Amino acid sequence: MTDLNELMKQARDMQEQMKKAQEEALSKVVEGESGAGMVKVVMNGRHDLKKIELAEGLLQEDKEVVEDLIAAAVNDAVRKVEDSNKETLSGMASGFKLPEGFKFPF
């Protein structure tokens, strides 16, 4: 029974850490960019777009070019948020001793 009790304690600890990680993700901010910095976006850990910065003169370009650069900058920020979230979760999971053969669903 000791092993089961220890596993339950670890599960509770992990649940607390997951909750903290989710709360931290809300305040985490990443910057995505494209066009060698012509377009920069700021996004939080919930994928909320907070700010878009366009370089001077960019609006002189074709509409399609500007749209593509904005999409690329947003996609860059999304990848950075996802990478950060994966890193946080995998770091948390590595600290727990689980039974041999047990795998997380991620």
C-alpha positions as CSV (number, residue, x, y, z in Angstrom):
1,M,0.0,0.0,0.0
2,T,2.9,2.4,0.6
3,D,3.6,2.5,-3.1
4,L,0.0,3.4,-3.9
5,N,0.0,6.1,-1.2
6,E,3.2,7.5,-2.6
7,L,1.8,7.5,-6.1
8,M,-1.3,9.3,-4.9
9,K,0.8,11.9,-3.2
10,Q,2.8,12.4,-6.4
11,A,-0.4,12.8,-8.4
12,R,-1.6,15.5,-6.0
13,D,1.7,17.3,-6.2
14,M,1.7,17.1,-9.9
15,Q,-1.8,18.4,-10.1
16,E,-0.7,21.4,-8.0
17,Q,2.3,22.0,-10.2
18,M,0.1,21.8,-13.4
19,K,-2.3,24.4,-11.9
20,K,0.7,26.7,-11.2
21,A,2.1,26.1,-14.7
22,Q,-1.2,27.0,-16.3
23,E,-1.4,30.2,-14.2
24,E,2.1,31.1,-15.2
25,A,1.3,30.5,-18.9
26,L,-1.3,33.2,-18.7
27,S,1.3,35.8,-17.8
28,K,4.1,34.4,-20.0
29,V,4.7,36.6,-23.0
30,V,6.5,35.7,-26.3
31,E,7.4,37.8,-29.3
32,G,7.0,36.4,-32.8
33,E,8.4,38.2,-35.9
34,S,8.8,37.9,-39.6
35,G,10.3,39.8,-42.5
36,A,13.6,40.3,-40.6
37,G,11.7,42.2,-37.9
38,M,9.4,44.1,-40.2
39,V,6.4,42.6,-38.3
40,K,6.5,41.8,-34.6
41,V,3.7,40.4,-32.5
42,V,3.4,39.9,-28.8
43,M,1.3,37.0,-27.5
44,N,0.6,35.5,-24.1
45,G,0.6,31.9,-23.1
46,R,-3.1,31.6,-23.8
47,H,-2.4,32.6,-27.4
48,D,-4.0,36.0,-26.9
49,L,-2.5,38.4,-29.4
50,K,-1.6,41.5,-27.3
51,K,0.3,43.8,-29.8
52,I,1.3,44.1,-33.4
53,E,4.2,46.3,-34.5
54,L,4.7,47.1,-38.2
55,A,7.9,48.7,-39.5
56,E,7.8,52.1,-41.0
57,G,7.1,51.9,-44.7
58,L,5.6,48.4,-44.5
59,L,2.2,49.7,-45.5
60,Q,3.7,50.8,-48.8
61,E,4.0,47.2,-49.7
62,D,1.3,45.2,-51.5
63,K,-1.5,44.2,-49.2
64,E,-0.8,40.5,-49.7
65,V,2.8,40.9,-48.6
66,V,1.7,42.6,-45.4
67,E,-0.9,40.0,-44.7
68,D,1.6,37.2,-45.3
69,L,4.1,38.8,-42.9
70,I,1.5,39.2,-40.2
71,A,0.4,35.6,-40.5
72,A,4.1,34.4,-40.4
73,A,4.7,36.5,-37.3
74,V,1.6,35.2,-35.5
75,N,2.6,31.6,-36.4
76,D,6.1,32.2,-35.1
77,A,4.6,33.4,-31.8
78,V,2.3,30.4,-31.6
79,R,5.2,28.0,-32.1
80,K,7.1,29.7,-29.3
81,V,4.2,29.5,-26.9
82,E,3.7,25.8,-27.7
83,D,7.4,25.0,-27.3
84,S,7.4,26.8,-24.0
85,N,4.4,24.9,-22.7
86,K,5.8,21.6,-23.8
87,E,9.1,22.4,-22.1
88,T,7.3,23.3,-18.8
89,L,5.2,20.1,-18.9
90,S,8.0,17.8,-19.7
91,G,10.2,19.3,-17.0
92,M,7.4,18.8,-14.4
93,A,6.9,15.1,-15.4
94,S,10.6,14.3,-15.1
95,G,10.6,15.0,-11.4
96,F,8.1,12.2,-10.6
97,K,8.9,8.6,-10.0
98,L,6.4,6.5,-11.8
99,P,5.9,2.7,-12.1
100,E,8.0,1.1,-14.8
101,G,6.1,1.2,-18.1
102,F,3.8,4.1,-17.1
103,K,3.6,6.7,-19.9
104,F,2.0,10.1,-20.0
105,P,-0.3,10.9,-22.8
106,F,2.0,13.6,-24.2
